[in-house]
Amino acid sequence: MTDRSFPHAGRPAADVLADLADKRSGDARWAEGRTFGLVFDGGDDVRAVADAAAHLYLHESALNTAAFPSLGAIQSELCGWIAGLFHGPEAAGFLTSGGTESILLAVKAARERALAERGVTEPEIVLAESAHAAFHKGAHLFGLTVCRTPVTADLTADPDAMATVVGPNTALVVASAMDYPTGLVDPVPEIAALAASVGASCHVDACMGGFVLPFAEMEGRPAPTWDFRTEGVTTISADIHKLGYAPKGVSVLLHASRELRRHQTFVFDQWLGGLYATPNLQGTRAGLPMAAAWAVVSHLGIDGYRHLVRSTLDAADHIRDGVRGIEGLALRGDPVHQILTFASDDPDLDVFAVGDALSARGWHVDRQYPPDCLHLTVSNGNVSVVDEFLGDLAASVEEARSATSGGSGQYATID
Ligand SMILES: Cc1ncc(COP(=O)(O)O)c(C=O)c1O
């Protein structure tokens, strides 16, 4: 039972820190590369520059960038750099706290735009069943109706199915580049054209792909069309705290133009506190993640990201090859980037029992459904342990043949 009494007397810092270190001992072992997802480790030099920047900005507030102009500059420089990377010469945006906040704000902006430009009072979001849960959260919070459509046999969003539900109330049509469940890139041009056909917004969720696809294209890898070069795309989200290798708490939401960006912001002065203007859902914003992201992106540059993407995609390819060679496992879809998912094609093999056996060996992989499958987001931190992982995966499959799993619980329960 947790001790619920508020600490009476304070304790020496050394004691407190020793306690914290102890609390962490059961956490995922990301620094050893054994966590596929959750923490993205760019290597010693990237961590060092992030640590130093975080230390500099530990206490700064981005609520008021007039008081902290450096944070205003950090935000506009990062947004400008990423807009350039995504081929949006007029694109403008703001930093947010993560992929979910970027998506929530894209939903809110699409709703405001649909009301302002087309008088839509019962707004709808059209999305595939592979789109991230955060869009449903946004619909729930901002009062939109979700029109959810099935994916095609190749597991990408189906523009034909989406076309049947796009109509005068559509405020937003969603494409993923890439989607979380399978790591596939949707047919963005077709989806964006659908949105444009009714004057709706089209959001490309590049939370996972934004810091991979541009560099993969530079590396000569398959280059789907997904960014602001695509007619009809109005917003793009990309998470710097994922494959951008910045510490947690930072993503970007870009709009195709400054004009469209105004639907994101909230400006209010009908209270006793004067003008209150925020671009985000948060009020007070930490400067730390913004500064650390700026430092990491500046440190890596295009060359650094190309290097990280090259080794990460090679590692993901290697794991896919290994999975193909293990009897009983079946890859889902045909992703070619850093995400891979596999199910069991053997009725006597419970893939979650494979997950249990991997956990017992110190690996963290995500579990998802339907269908029951294991999900890996490969990143730089995993590159050196790929062969060890494949060996443990084969052993885990053998072990799991005689077991069934405790379940799919990938997230701790909320209490
Ligand atoms: C494609 C995609 N979109 C959005 C999100 C949500 O991002 P966050 O967890 O940073 O809020 C994720 C998270 O994995 C994602 O993979």
The ligand as an SDF file (V2000), in Angstrom:
LIG
                    3D

 16 16  0  0  0  0  0  0  0  0999 V2000
    1.4170    8.1130  -35.6330 C   0  0  0  0  0  0  0  0  0  0  0  0
    1.2880    8.6780  -34.2340 C   0  0  0  0  0  0  0  0  0  0  0  0
    0.5590    9.7690  -34.0210 N   0  0  0  0  0  0  0  0  0  0  0  0
    0.4270   10.3030  -32.7940 C   0  0  0  0  0  0  0  0  0  0  0  0
    1.0310    9.7540  -31.6970 C   0  0  0  0  0  0  0  0  0  0  0  0
    0.8470   10.3550  -30.3290 C   0  0  0  0  0  0  0  0  0  0  0  0
    2.0410   10.9080  -29.8680 O   0  0  0  0  0  0  0  0  0  0  0  0
    2.3330   11.2070  -28.3250 P   0  0  0  0  0  0  0  0  0  0  0  0
    2.3700    9.8910  -27.6410 O   0  0  0  0  0  0  0  0  0  0  0  0
    3.6370   11.9300  -28.3720 O   0  0  0  0  0  0  0  0  0  0  0  0
    1.2520   12.0720  -27.7860 O   0  0  0  0  0  0  0  0  0  0  0  0
    1.8150    8.5980  -31.8810 C   0  0  0  0  0  0  0  0  0  0  0  0
    2.4640    7.9510  -30.7430 C   0  0  0  0  0  0  0  0  0  0  0  0
    3.1020    6.9300  -30.8510 O   0  0  0  0  0  0  0  0  0  0  0  0
    1.9510    8.0560  -33.1820 C   0  0  0  0  0  0  0  0  0  0  0  0
    2.6840    6.9490  -33.4160 O   0  0  0  0  0  0  0  0  0  0  0  0
  1  2  1  0
  2  3  1  0
  2 15  2  0
  3  4  2  0
  4  5  1  0
  5  6  1  0
  5 12  2  0
  6  7  1  0
  7  8  1  0
  8  9  2  0
  8 10  1  0
  8 11  1  0
 12 13  1  0
 12 15  1  0
 13 14  2  0
 15 16  1  0
M  END
$$$$
